[in-house]
Amino acid sequence: MYRPEVAAYKCRCAEFILAITPPLPNLPHRDPSICGVPSLVIPRKDAQCVFSMRAERDRKPIRLTLKDGKVERWFLYRCPRCDLAVAYDTADKDAAYTYTLESALLKMDVD
């Protein structure tokens, strides 16, 4: 029987944040030249990618001006323990993708 690899990730403060299949290094990168921040793309509507995130989503977005002059709204996900931003969405509802901030999460060893 095939069992996909489930990877677990924690915040820098050691709080459990994310369980996902496939592991983050297997996901595509969002081009940092677009938004200036290295991010990994989690597709929300892909049956091959299943995840559970234990982070609190901000109710109000922050507005970022991208390098091309366009404005993008980010709804940040924050660690419930230390309030570090660990991920973001760019849509109010039904976002197609969630982006994890590449340096915010650390892989956990799971037995």
C-alpha positions in Angstrom: 0.0 0.0 0.0 1.3 3.5 -0.9 1.7 5.9 2.0 2.6 9.4 1.2 5.3 11.0 3.3 3.9 13.4 5.8 6.3 16.1 7.0 5.9 18.2 10.1 7.2 21.7 10.6 7.6 24.0 13.6 8.0 27.7 14.1 11.4 29.0 15.2 10.0 29.1 18.8 9.4 25.3 18.5 5.6 25.5 18.3 4.1 22.9 15.9 2.7 24.7 12.8 2.3 22.5 9.7 1.7 18.9 8.7 1.9 18.5 4.9 2.3 16.0 2.2 4.5 16.4 0.1 7.4 18.0 2.2 8.0 21.7 1.6 11.2 21.2 -0.4 9.1 19.3 -3.0 6.8 22.3 -3.5 7.4 25.1 -6.1 9.0 28.4 -5.1 7.2 31.7 -5.7 9.6 33.9 -7.6 11.1 36.2 -5.0 11.6 38.9 -7.7 7.8 39.3 -7.7 7.3 40.0 -4.0 10.8 40.2 -2.6 10.3 37.4 -0.1 11.3 33.7 -0.7 8.1 31.7 -0.4 6.9 28.2 -1.1 3.6 27.6 -2.9 1.1 25.3 -1.3 -1.7 24.5 -3.8 -5.1 24.4 -1.9 -7.0 22.6 -4.6 -4.6 19.8 -5.5 -5.5 16.3 -4.3 -1.8 15.4 -4.1 -1.1 18.1 -1.6 -2.8 17.7 1.8 -2.0 19.9 4.7 -3.1 21.2 8.1 -1.8 24.5 9.4 -2.0 25.5 13.0 -1.5 29.2 12.7 -3.8 32.1 13.2 -4.8 34.1 10.1 -4.9 37.9 10.4 -8.4 39.4 9.8 -7.1 42.4 8.0 -4.5 42.3 5.2 -1.3 44.2 4.9 -0.6 45.9 1.6 2.7 45.4 -0.2 3.9 47.3 -3.2 5.5 44.8 -5.5 8.6 45.6 -7.6 6.4 46.1 -10.7 4.4 48.8 -8.8 1.3 46.6 -8.3 -0.2 46.3 -4.8 -0.8 42.9 -3.3 -2.7 42.2 -0.2 -1.3 39.6 2.2 -3.4 37.9 4.9 -0.6 36.7 7.3 -0.7 33.5 9.2 1.1 33.8 12.6 2.4 31.4 15.1 0.0 31.2 18.1 2.9 31.2 20.6 5.3 33.9 19.4 3.2 35.8 16.7 5.9 35.3 14.0 4.5 35.5 10.5 4.9 32.0 8.9 2.7 32.1 5.8 0.2 34.2 3.9 -2.7 34.2 1.4 -3.4 36.8 -1.2 -7.2 36.4 -1.3 -10.0 37.1 1.1 -11.7 33.8 0.6 -11.1 30.6 -1.4 -7.5 31.3 -2.0 -6.0 29.0 -4.6 -2.6 29.0 -2.8 -1.1 29.5 0.6 2.5 30.6 0.6 4.8 29.7 3.5 7.6 32.0 4.3 10.7 30.0 3.5 12.8 30.8 6.5 10.0 30.8 9.1 9.5 27.1 9.5 11.9 24.3 10.6 11.4 20.6 9.9 10.5 18.4 12.8 11.6 14.8 13.2 8.5 12.6 13.4 8.6 8.9 14.2 
